[in-house]
Amino acid sequence: MSKQVLLSGDQVLCKGLMGQAILLAPVPLPLKGSGNKLKVGGKPVVVEGDISKPKLPAPYMAGAFVIPGVLLLQADKEKSGQLSTKLKVRGKKVLLKAAAPIKGKRTAPAMKPNPPPAPPQPDSNSEYQAPQGGTPVAPPGKLKTA
């Protein structure tokens, strides 16, 4: 059975839980394929290393830290289930449509309110992870098989 490959212009949709944190809005990380030697529908395929390049901010809360903070989201290193076992471009494996690990580095901490006059307490975690947090998406009919 053939598997769907990711193309330049596809996205990794990050949403929901990231460990103890919850994203307040879905964040689409755009993919730019560097596999220019192999194009599908005129678009380069996404190869190893491409998925971790885009970074976007996302609002989050974590447990008692209900005053939103900001995480800088990015897809983490590819796992073996995301990589083609047969298809390579210039020695790099082509990425398949599969859940992507996501990590978020805190740029502004979520805060826990304290009774006045005490100031809010900041979230002490510097990074959150979601092993299966990103879902590759493309408009219907845009994912191709290889």
C-alpha atoms as one frame of an Amber mdcrd trajectory, in Angstrom:
protein
   0.000   0.000   0.000   1.382   3.417  -0.916   1.735   6.132   1.690   1.088
   9.849   1.365   4.098  12.167   1.226   4.285  15.734   2.507   4.776  18.546
   0.012   5.911  22.136   0.229   2.892  24.180   1.329   1.432  21.452   3.575
   1.154  22.187   7.301   1.645  20.493  10.655  -1.365  21.427  12.790  -0.510
  21.788  16.495  -3.418  21.754  18.921  -4.540  20.494  22.319  -2.330  19.177
  25.087   1.434  19.484  25.298   2.260  17.632  28.484   0.876  19.811  31.309
   0.192  22.728  28.954  -2.801  23.265  26.699  -2.685  25.339  23.533  -5.464
  27.918  23.430  -5.629  28.000  19.634  -4.550  25.632  16.850  -1.276  26.642
  15.199  -0.476  25.554  11.624   3.286  25.232  11.056   3.864  25.700   7.303
   6.216  23.240   5.617   8.690  24.163   2.914  10.075  21.166   1.086  13.719
  21.180   0.046  13.475  18.015  -2.076  13.578  20.011  -5.311  14.764  17.007
  -7.347  11.394  15.299  -6.715   8.225  17.296  -7.237   4.609  16.196  -7.046
   2.136  18.494  -8.742   4.966  21.008  -9.188   5.726  21.123  -5.433   8.959
  19.853  -3.862   8.643  16.993  -1.373   9.465  17.520   2.305  12.627  15.660
   3.366  14.484  14.981   6.622  15.269  18.221   8.436  12.574  20.326   6.735
   9.914  19.714   9.390  11.829  21.340  12.257  12.528  24.645  10.479   9.256
  26.608  10.920   8.546  28.179  14.329   5.399  30.048  15.385   4.154  31.492
  18.706   1.074  30.063  20.430  -0.871  31.096  23.547  -1.001  28.491  26.318
  -2.112  27.810  29.886  -0.830  25.132  32.270  -2.787  23.828  35.266  -3.207
  26.612  37.837  -1.333  29.041  35.547  -4.503  30.405  33.972  -3.208  33.788
  32.841  -2.029  32.857  29.313   1.598  32.792  28.295   3.307  32.176  24.947
   5.178  29.137  23.617   7.331  29.146  20.501   6.225  25.944  18.734   8.249
  23.820  16.370   8.171  20.239  15.172  10.837  18.120  16.841  13.194  15.704
  15.069  11.432  13.223  12.795  10.615   9.758  14.105  11.127   6.616  12.036
   7.377   6.252  11.297   7.431   9.619   9.533  10.226   8.666   7.140   9.974
   6.715   3.906  11.973   3.502   3.941  12.469   3.484   0.165  12.130   7.018
  -1.202  15.108   9.396  -0.855  16.103  12.701  -2.416  19.836  13.482  -2.420
  20.379  10.951   0.368  17.607  12.312   2.618  14.473  10.326   3.360  11.126
  11.768   2.240   8.577  12.555   4.979   5.288  10.693   5.095   1.957  11.850
   6.457   2.221  10.825  10.132   1.865  12.492  13.539   4.843  14.708  14.335
   6.427  15.318  17.739   6.037  18.965  18.778   7.969  21.030  21.299   7.207
  24.469  22.666   9.763  26.744  24.303   8.353  29.311  26.683   8.861  32.907
  25.538   6.390  34.478  27.997   5.303  32.449  31.047   1.703  31.675  31.879
   0.902  33.126  35.311  -0.866  31.843  38.410  -2.948  34.537  40.096  -2.253
  35.188  43.787  -4.465  37.060  46.252  -3.757  40.822  46.118  -1.412  42.531
  46.735   0.926  39.658  45.783   1.992  39.576  42.111   1.095  36.601  39.899
   3.445  33.615  39.991   5.094  32.672  36.644   5.149  29.154  35.204   8.607
  27.670  35.902   8.641  25.148  33.009  10.802  26.337  30.148   9.660  23.742
  27.596   6.664  21.509  26.895   6.489  18.533  24.537   3.814  16.528  22.756
   5.201  13.280  21.267   2.268  12.974  18.822   1.090  16.595  18.929   1.288
  17.651  15.299  -1.034  16.426  12.580   0.080  16.921   8.960  -2.697  18.543
   6.957  -3.280  19.762   3.442  -6.386  20.910   1.635  -8.446  17.930   0.357
  -6.957  16.452  -2.765  -3.539  17.980  -2.109  -1.847  14.993  -0.447  -0.269
  12.786  -3.077   0.842   9.176  -2.909   4.278   7.897  -3.784
